[in-house]
Amino acid sequence: MKSQKSPLPVPLLMLIGIIAISFSSIFIKWSSAPASVQGMYRLLFTSLLMLPFARKYGGSVKRLTLKDWLLLIGSGLMLALHFLLWMGSLKYTSVASSTMIMALEPAFIMLGAYVLYKEKSGVAAILGLLIAIVGVVFIGWGDIGLSADNLKGDLLSVGGTAAVAVHLMLGQRLVARMPSYLYSLMVFLTAAFAFAVYNGAAGIPFFDYPPKEWGIFVLLAVVPTVFGHILFNWLLQYASATTVSMNILGEPVGASILAFLLLGEQLSAIQWIGGILVTGGLAYYLYSGRKPATAIQEPLQNAS
């Protein structure tokens, strides 16, 4: 635990954040707009909320090199791909299956850290992730018995998880050379622009949506981002990164409960087993002495 004292109890704030990010998949399920439109407006509205506080970073923009700009563009494209695939997955599979698979983000980051930086993890960390991966296999196995669409959704979620891991790996390099707030804002704007190009090329309407959809777009930007991810970043002042990172386990649990209450979604017994293995394996992984350098703590980067 860090030395500063939070103005409110950290466990209470963590609970608020977990509930907030758990609503992300619920809002997506409630929307009938294409995933690319949801992603575009979520990122755009979040950027607009951030812009008033970005003026002091003007000098940092001037110091960016060509390599920095290329990495920023790559990170933004990967974030857009993440949203496109993960949001798309919720059109086919359950909230619980999709968010449990998304919780495997540390496994992809660990693999990327090894490939790019030759950074090795301990045996205990690898064992924890292997347990979590077995849990995902159980979740997918349960979906195979339901329909081909469910399995398609699971595969889209895996793709979205891989994309956000690449996005975070790039972010880890960039935030060493620029303010994290500026990085986040520029990546959000890049991803929103990528979605705009995609939607325009695909002939997907930009504005022809009922008021309900616009309300959902705003909620996606405010609730899981401001009261979820931004709150977790703020909590890094008062709690260890490992403690804050445990929200990755809280989201599938919270989202599954909300999906049951609000959407009537239920899991099969084999999927419950898979969910227990995923959360248990990741909990063991996060508390197994993972190297601090491996933990990517970049603020404001949405995994969901």
DARAFEN-V466335 format. One record per pair of residues at least 4 apart in sequence whose C-alpha atoms are under 7 Angstrom apart, sorted by the first residue. I is the first residue (numbers start at 1). J is the second residue. Records with the same first field share a line. If there is no record, write none. Layout:
# DARAFEN-V466335
I=J, J
This chain:
# DARAFEN-V466335
1=238, 239, 240
2=237, 238, 239, 240
3=238
4=237, 238
5=238
6=10, 238
9=13
10=14
11=15
12=16
13=17
14=18
15=19
16=20
17=21, 227, 228, 231, 232
18=22, 228, 247, 250, 251, 254
19=23, 254
20=223, 224, 227, 228
21=224, 228, 251
22=251, 254, 255
23=27, 224, 255
24=28, 220, 224, 304
25=29, 95, 255
26=30, 259
27=31, 216, 220
28=87
29=90
31=213, 216
33=37, 38
34=38
35=39, 84, 87, 88
36=40, 84, 195, 199
37=41
38=42, 217
39=43, 83, 84
40=44, 192, 195, 196
41=45, 217
42=46, 217, 218, 220, 221
43=47, 188, 189, 192, 221
44=48, 189, 192
45=49, 218, 221
46=50, 221
47=51, 185, 188, 189
50=54, 185
54=182
57=61, 182
58=62
59=63
60=64, 178
64=68, 69
65=69
66=70
67=71
68=72, 174
69=73
70=74
71=75, 170
72=76, 187
73=77, 190
74=78
75=79, 167, 170, 171, 187
76=80, 187, 188, 190, 191
77=81, 191, 194
78=82, 163, 164, 166, 167
79=83, 163, 164, 167, 191
80=84, 191, 194, 195
81=85, 160, 163
82=86, 160, 161, 163, 164
83=87, 160
84=88
85=89, 156, 157, 159, 160
86=90, 156, 157, 160
89=93, 98, 153, 154, 156, 157
90=94, 95, 98, 153
92=149, 150, 152, 153
93=97, 98, 149, 150, 153, 154
94=98, 265
95=99, 255, 256, 259
96=100, 252, 255, 256
97=101, 139, 154
98=102, 154, 157
99=103, 252
100=252, 275, 278
101=136, 157, 158
102=157, 158, 161
103=248, 249
104=108
105=109, 161, 165
106=110
107=111, 129
108=112, 162, 165
109=113, 165, 169
110=114
111=115
112=116
113=117, 118, 119, 294
114=118, 119, 120
121=125, 126, 290
122=126
123=127
124=128, 285, 288
125=129, 285, 288, 290
126=130
127=131
128=132, 281, 282, 284, 285
129=133, 281, 282, 285
130=134
131=135, 277, 278, 281
132=136, 277, 278, 279, 281, 282
133=137, 278
134=138
135=139, 274, 275, 277, 278
136=140, 274, 278
137=141
138=142, 270, 271, 274
139=143, 270, 271, 274
140=144, 151, 154
141=145
142=146, 268, 270, 271
143=147, 150, 151
144=148, 150, 151
146=150
147=151
148=152
149=153
150=154
151=155
152=156
153=157
154=158
155=159
156=160
157=161
158=162
159=163
160=164
161=165
162=166
163=167
164=168, 303
165=169
166=170
167=171
168=172, 296
169=173
170=174
171=175, 298
172=176, 296, 298
174=178
175=179, 180, 183
178=183
179=183
180=184, 298, 299
181=185
182=186
183=187
184=188, 300, 301
185=189
186=190
187=191
188=192
189=193
190=194
191=195
192=196
193=197
194=198
195=199
196=200
197=201
198=202
199=203, 204
200=204
209=213
210=214
211=215
212=216
213=217
214=218
215=219
216=220
217=221
218=222
219=223
220=224
221=225
222=226, 227
223=227, 228
224=228, 229
225=229, 230
226=230, 231
227=231
228=232
229=233, 300, 302
230=234, 300
231=235
232=236, 244
233=299, 300
235=239
236=240, 241, 244
239=243, 244
240=244
241=245
242=246, 286
246=250
247=251
249=253, 279
250=254
251=255
252=256
253=257
254=258
255=259
256=260
257=261
258=262
259=263, 264, 265
260=264, 265, 266
267=271, 272
268=272
269=273
270=274
271=275
272=276
273=277
274=278
275=279
276=280
277=281
278=282
279=283
280=284
281=285
282=286
283=287
284=288
286=290
